Amino acid sequence: MRGLPASVEIREVGPRDGLQNEDPVPVADRVRLVDALSGTGLRRIEAGSFVSPAAIPAMAGAEEVMAAIDRRPGVVYSALVPNVKGAERALAAGADELEVVVSASETHNQRNVRRSVDASLAGAAELITLVHGAGVPVEAIVSTSFGCPYEGDVEPTRVAAIAAALRDGGADRLSFGDTTGMATPRRVDDVLDALDGVGIAAAEVGLHFHNTRGTGLVNVLAGLERGVVRFDASVGGLGGCPYAPGATGNVVSEDLVHMLADIGIDTGVDLDALLTCARLAEKIVGRELPGQLLRAGPRTRTVEASSA
């Protein structure tokens, strides 16, 4: 396909965004999953979240996870933090990069972190200053960028204004989350157009899609056509959001790698190794996951015809 990037970066978010919506998984199994993913060629893995265990019980023990994983050279192990206290914990645990989230939707932000958007922006700026003081980069994620389960449509200009405030507050990277799978290619274009209007180019952003309405991969393609080269995905399709009713998992990591390879885009990821990780994820959570390749296999797999 013409006009698409030669390579992209995939951040694996299964160990955090994926497992946060599951029944709590033992630390040892979370470590097994991160270590397995580290051997696939992925260069960014979201290893956990330093939120209050009372709020998200599945993320309890984040310090233990960060201490026990086998850190591979060249792999960035990031952590989501909700506030300065969480950032201090993550820094002490040795996270390579921190992520802070602000919702484009006022209602979702209140449900998620019990603060107004303006208060979250001020808190993010304080957090970024603290983390930069420790020599660690911060990525700011604007969630509900393509729609909110409580408010419906979110104006792209509002998304762009929040992103600009986070950029001006010192964020090193920006990503945009489709928290409940409300994005379509048209809405991807609308958000990227609005970002361009505040001086944020498509090549500078990351996109985080959920597959709730079956549009995850086509939204990735829409981003690729605009020059986006960073995407989040979740092994096996793990995922959801405790504060977004009806949300399903992220774009499936192995399905995404399979599609990108077939259209000539390099990810640096070993698909067979990633499928092994997806099977491990199924075993760990004890249920069938929605990844299509787990059932159908890659398109190049030989299928023997049965005799009639």
RODO-2510 file (C-alpha; in nm, 4 decimals, decimal comma):
residues 308
     n   res          X          Y          Z
     1     m     0,0000     0,0000     0,0000
     2     r     0,1323     0,3426    -0,0940
     3     g     0,1989     0,6335     0,1337
     4     l     0,2156     0,4351     0,4585
     5     p     0,5041     0,4418     0,7088
     6     a     0,7798     0,1825     0,6598
     7     s     0,7769     0,0940     1,0285
     8     v     0,5752     0,1587     1,3422
     9     e     0,6191     0,1225     1,7151
    10     i     0,3722    -0,0882     1,9116
    11     r     0,3400    -0,0418     2,2858
    12     e     0,2050    -0,3514     2,4569
    13     v    -0,0506    -0,2512     2,7218
    14     g    -0,1873    -0,5922     2,8197
    15     p    -0,0109    -0,6163     3,1569
    16     r    -0,1751    -0,2900     3,2670
    17     d    -0,4737    -0,1824     3,0594
    18     g    -0,5514    -0,5445     2,9848
    19     l    -0,5298    -0,6944     3,3321
    20     q    -0,6806    -0,4014     3,5239
    21     n    -1,0298    -0,5113     3,4217
    22     e    -0,9774    -0,8784     3,5115
    23     d    -1,0082    -1,0530     3,8450
    24     p    -0,6767    -0,9867     4,0236
    25     v    -0,3928    -1,1924     3,8731
    26     p    -0,1076    -1,3011     4,1040
    27     v     0,2099    -1,0974     4,0800
    28     a     0,4072    -1,4010     3,9670
    29     d     0,1769    -1,4480     3,6658
    30     r     0,1935    -1,0795     3,5788
    31     v     0,5719    -1,1050     3,5830
    32     r     0,5577    -1,4162     3,3607
    33     l     0,3481    -1,2281     3,1069
    34     v     0,5764    -0,9221     3,0992
    35     d     0,8853    -1,1414     3,0670
    36     a     0,7309    -1,3397     2,7826
    37     l     0,6337    -1,0207     2,6005
    38     s     0,9876    -0,8884     2,6481
    39     g     1,1127    -1,1715     2,4274
    40     t     0,8955    -1,0913     2,1261
    41     g     1,0792    -0,7867     1,9929
    42     l     0,8417    -0,5351     2,1498
    43     r     1,0297    -0,2260     2,2611
    44     r     0,7677    -0,0702     2,4897
    45     i     0,5647    -0,2546     2,7530
    46     e     0,3210    -0,0964     2,9965
    47     a     0,4090    -0,3085     3,2978
    48     g     0,1631    -0,1808     3,5569
    49     s    -0,0235     0,1011     3,7244
    50     f     0,0570     0,2748     4,0517
    51     v    -0,3007     0,3487     4,1494
    52     s    -0,4582     0,2854     4,4865
    53     p    -0,5286    -0,0880     4,5311
    54     a    -0,8643     0,0144     4,6768
    55     a    -0,9566     0,1750     4,3431
    56     i    -0,8135    -0,0912     4,1091
    57     p    -0,7446    -0,4119     4,3088
    58     a    -0,6038    -0,5855     4,0005
    59     m    -0,3067    -0,3464     3,9989
    60     a    -0,2021    -0,4099     4,3594
    61     g     0,1598    -0,5158     4,3898
    62     a     0,2947    -0,2942     4,1124
    63     e     0,6213    -0,2459     4,3019
    64     e     0,6665    -0,6227     4,3224
    65     v     0,6060    -0,6602     3,9499
    66     m     0,8598    -0,3925     3,8594
    67     a     1,1173    -0,5462     4,0950
    68     a     1,0749    -0,9006     3,9623
    69     i     1,0588    -0,8583     3,5836
    70     d     1,3633    -0,9527     3,3773
    71     r     1,4481    -0,6207     3,2147
    72     r     1,5734    -0,6630     2,8616
    73     p     1,8142    -0,4073     2,7153
    74     g     1,6349    -0,1754     2,4741
    75     v     1,2877    -0,2351     2,6217
    76     v     1,1098     0,0548     2,7946
    77     y     0,8978    -0,0589     3,0900
    78     s     0,6423     0,2125     3,1601
    79     a     0,3820     0,2630     3,4306
    80     l     0,0573     0,4571     3,4546
    81     v     0,0288     0,6956     3,7493
    82     p    -0,2790     0,8916     3,8629
    83     n    -0,1096     1,1611     4,0709
    84     v     0,2125     1,2741     4,2372
    85     k     0,1922     1,0046     4,5040
    86     g     0,1642     0,7370     4,2358
    87     a     0,4529     0,8962     4,0454
    88     e     0,6735     0,8846     4,3542
    89     r     0,5956     0,5152     4,3953
    90     a     0,6669     0,4422     4,0290
    91     l     0,9973     0,6301     4,0362
    92     a     1,1053     0,4415     4,3479
    93     a     1,0161     0,1160     4,1703
    94     g     1,2378     0,2067     3,8729
    95     a     0,9834     0,2608     3,5959
    96     d     1,1561     0,3782     3,2767
    97     e     0,8736     0,6107     3,1706
    98     l     0,5549     0,7316     3,3376
    99     e     0,2122     0,7922     3,1858
   100     v    -0,0448     1,0364     3,3160
   101     v    -0,4039     1,0442     3,1900
   102     v    -0,6468     1,3323     3,1529
   103     s    -0,9915     1,2704     3,0054
   104     a    -1,1293     1,4959     2,7348
   105     s    -1,4693     1,4325     2,8941
   106     e    -1,5412     1,6130     3,2213
   107     t    -1,7730     1,3372     3,3426
   108     h    -1,5297     1,0545     3,2662
   109     n    -1,2479     1,2443     3,4360
   110     q    -1,4599     1,2822     3,7496
   111     r    -1,5469     0,9106     3,7469
   112     n    -1,1893     0,8073     3,6746
   113     v    -0,9860     1,0276     3,9094
   114     r    -1,2535     1,2323     4,0955
   115     r    -1,1148     1,5627     3,9732
   116     s    -1,2146     1,8244     3,7199
   117     v    -1,0235     1,8353     3,3920
   118     d    -0,8689     2,1688     3,4911
   119     a    -0,7518     2,0227     3,8225
   120     s    -0,6065     1,7210     3,6393
   121     l    -0,4165     1,9474     3,3990
   122     a    -0,2678     2,1385     3,6919
   123     g    -0,1818     1,8113     3,8639
   124     a    -0,0221     1,6767     3,5472
   125     a     0,2047     1,9805     3,5198
   126     e     0,3152     1,9349     3,8823
   127     l     0,3722     1,5639     3,8229
   128     i     0,5739     1,6241     3,5053
   129     t     0,8030     1,8676     3,6882
   130     l     0,8627     1,6120     3,9642
   131     v     0,9317     1,3264     3,7242
   132     h     1,1588     1,5330     3,4999
   133     g     1,3564     1,6180     3,8120
   134     a     1,4303     1,2466     3,8418
   135     g     1,5401     1,2314     3,4780
   136     v     1,2419     1,0237     3,3645
   137     p     1,0169     1,1085     3,0658
   138     v     0,6397     1,1441     3,0881
   139     e     0,3767     1,0585     2,8316
   140     a     0,0418     1,2330     2,8615
   141     i    -0,2630     1,0400     2,7410
   142     v    -0,5889     1,2151     2,6550
   143     s    -0,8580     0,9548     2,7156
   144     t    -1,2121     0,9608     2,5701
   145     s    -1,0620     1,1500     2,2756
   146     f    -1,3126     1,0013     2,0315
   147     g    -1,6223     0,9900     2,2495
   148     c    -1,7424     0,9410     2,6062
   149     p    -1,9838     0,6767     2,7430
   150     y    -2,1437     0,9412     2,9654
   151     e    -2,1438     1,2507     2,7429
   152     g    -2,1427     1,1063     2,3910
   153     d    -1,9473     1,3005     2,1289
   154     v    -1,6430     1,4981     2,2401
   155     e    -1,5467     1,7981     2,0293
   156     p    -1,2078     1,7450     1,8587
   157     t    -1,1186     2,1069     1,9364
   158     r    -1,1551     2,0259     2,3077
   159     v    -0,9234     1,7266     2,2681
   160     a    -0,6707     1,9495     2,0911
   161     a    -0,6897     2,2179     2,3598
   162     i    -0,6233     1,9657     2,6367
   163     a    -0,3366     1,8146     2,4369
   164     a    -0,1832     2,1580     2,3839
   165     a    -0,2054     2,2293     2,7576
   166     l    -0,0284     1,9000     2,8339
   167     r     0,2380     1,9737     2,5734
   168     d     0,2915     2,3207     2,7181
   169     g     0,3077     2,1615     3,0630
   170     g     0,6139     1,9630     2,9561
   171     a     0,4806     1,6243     2,8407
   172     d     0,7442     1,4408     2,6359
   173     r     0,4938     1,2375     2,4336
   174     l     0,1209     1,2581     2,3653
   175     s    -0,1250     0,9762     2,3035
   176     f    -0,4994     0,9742     2,2434
   177     g    -0,7269     0,7069     2,3827
   178     d    -1,0449     0,5659     2,2343
   179     t    -1,1497     0,4542     2,5805
   180     t    -1,4766     0,2833     2,4867
   181     g    -1,4236     0,2008     2,1199
   182     m    -1,6293     0,4913     1,9819
   183     a    -1,3776     0,5936     1,7144
   184     t    -1,4311     0,5533     1,3410
   185     p    -1,1904     0,6554     1,0630
   186     r    -1,3824     0,9807     1,0196
   187     r    -1,3407     1,0649     1,3866
   188     v    -0,9718     0,9761     1,3714
   189     d    -0,9343     1,2282     1,0889
   190     d    -1,1292     1,4910     1,2836
   191     v    -0,9062     1,4592     1,5909
   192     l    -0,5845     1,4607     1,3863
   193     d    -0,7069     1,7690     1,1987
   194     a    -0,7759     1,9472     1,5269
   195     l    -0,4339     1,8521     1,6628
   196     d    -0,2685     1,9836     1,3499
   197     g    -0,4469     2,3118     1,4175
   198     v    -0,2586     2,3519     1,7478
   199     g     0,0757     2,2466     1,6033
   200     i     0,0724     1,8780     1,6960
   201     a     0,1570     1,6694     1,3898
   202     a     0,0220     1,3183     1,3343
   203     a     0,3754     1,1774     1,3250
   204     e     0,4235     1,2987     1,6839
   205     v     0,1238     1,1279     1,8444
   206     g     0,0272     0,7825     1,9619
   207     l    -0,3162     0,6255     1,9202
   208     h    -0,4830     0,3877     2,1644
   209     f    -0,7905     0,2111     2,0270
   210     h    -1,0363    -0,0275     2,1876
   211     n    -1,2291    -0,2705     1,9717
   212     t    -1,5696    -0,2394     2,1398
   213     r    -1,7527    -0,1694     1,8131
   214     g    -1,5229    -0,3685     1,5850
   215     t    -1,3428    -0,0718     1,4309
   216     g    -1,0019    -0,1053     1,5975
   217     l    -0,7898    -0,2177     1,3030
   218     v    -0,9592     0,0103     1,0497
   219     n    -0,8930     0,3011     1,2855
   220     v    -0,5267     0,2013     1,2952
   221     l    -0,5242     0,2079     0,9152
   222     a    -0,6805     0,5548     0,9201
   223     g    -0,4028     0,6704     1,1498
   224     l    -0,1353     0,5129     0,9312
   225     e    -0,2712     0,6949     0,6279
   226     r    -0,2228     1,0221     0,8178
   227     g     0,1345     0,9360     0,9208
   228     v     0,0849     0,8076     1,2769
   229     v     0,3647     0,5666     1,3732
   230     r     0,2834     0,4795     1,7377
   231     f     0,0002     0,2511     1,8440
   232     d    -0,1020     0,0720     2,1636
   233     a    -0,2259    -0,2862     2,1550
   234     s    -0,3050    -0,5607     2,4032
   235     v    -0,2000    -0,9243     2,3850
   236     g    -0,4966    -1,1507     2,3144
   237     g    -0,7257    -0,8469     2,3219
   238     l    -0,7202    -0,8178     2,6991
   239     g    -0,8692    -0,4979     2,8291
   240     g    -1,1571    -0,2743     2,9238
   241     c    -1,2065     0,0192     3,1571
   242     p    -1,3545     0,0008     3,5095
   243     y    -1,5056     0,3480     3,4565
   244     a    -1,6346     0,2988     3,1024
   245     p    -1,9367     0,0665     3,0905
   246     g    -1,9347    -0,1731     2,7971
   247     a    -1,5740    -0,1145     2,6946
   248     t    -1,3946    -0,4211     2,5620
   249     g    -1,0280    -0,4880     2,5062
   250     n    -0,7741    -0,2952     2,3071
   251     v    -0,6742    -0,3659     1,9503
   252     v    -0,5289    -0,7176     1,9626
   253     s    -0,1486    -0,7116     1,9515
   254     e    -0,1016    -1,0242     1,7425
   255     d    -0,3834    -0,9325     1,5019
   256     l    -0,2271    -0,5895     1,4556
   257     v     0,1228    -0,7271     1,3925
   258     h    -0,0227    -0,9774     1,1445
   259     m    -0,2037    -0,7046     0,9475
   260     l     0,0925    -0,4676     0,9464
   261     a     0,3317    -0,7371     0,8265
   262     d     0,1022    -0,8229     0,5363
   263     i     0,0904    -0,4615     0,4159
   264     g     0,4665    -0,4259     0,4414
   265     i     0,5042    -0,2307     0,7651
   266     d     0,7812    -0,3430     0,9992
   267     t     0,7099    -0,3729     1,3729
   268     g     1,0176    -0,5664     1,4806
   269     v     0,7881    -0,8153     1,6554
   270     d     0,8008    -1,1942     1,6178
   271     l     0,4407    -1,2986     1,5483
   272     d     0,4861    -1,6612     1,6583
   273     a     0,6352    -1,5491     1,9889
   274     l     0,3491    -1,3039     2,0359
   275     l     0,0927    -1,5778     1,9750
   276     t     0,2650    -1,7831     2,2437
   277     c     0,2201    -1,4853     2,4780
   278     a    -0,1492    -1,4645     2,3866
   279     r    -0,1973    -1,8298     2,4794
   280     l    -0,0187    -1,7616     2,8086
   281     a    -0,2513    -1,4660     2,8711
   282     e    -0,5537    -1,6909     2,8162
   283     k    -0,4144    -1,9419     3,0636
   284     i    -0,3438    -1,6715     3,3209
   285     v    -0,6926    -1,5167     3,3110
   286     g    -0,8657    -1,8517     3,2671
   287     r    -1,0904    -1,7630     2,9758
   288     e    -1,0927    -1,7407     2,5981
   289     l    -0,9674    -1,4065     2,4701
   290     p    -1,1020    -1,2279     2,1604
   291     g    -0,7853    -1,2351     1,9492
   292     q    -0,8760    -1,3649     1,6040
   293     l    -0,5380    -1,5213     1,5286
   294     l    -0,5700    -1,7341     1,8410
   295     r    -0,8597    -1,9112     1,6701
   296     a    -0,7884    -1,8817     1,2981
   297     g    -0,4104    -1,8615     1,2931
   298     p    -0,2019    -1,6469     1,0555
   299     r    -0,3157    -1,6315     0,6932
   300     t    -0,0042    -1,8233     0,5828
   301     r    -0,0825    -2,1266     0,7957
   302     t    -0,1388    -2,4397     0,5879
   303     v    -0,4775    -2,5979     0,6484
   304     e    -0,5194    -2,9600     0,5458
   305     a    -0,8442    -3,0302     0,3642
   306     s    -1,0430    -3,3184     0,5090
   307     s    -1,1606    -3,5925     0,2767
   308     a    -1,5322    -3,6038     0,2012
***
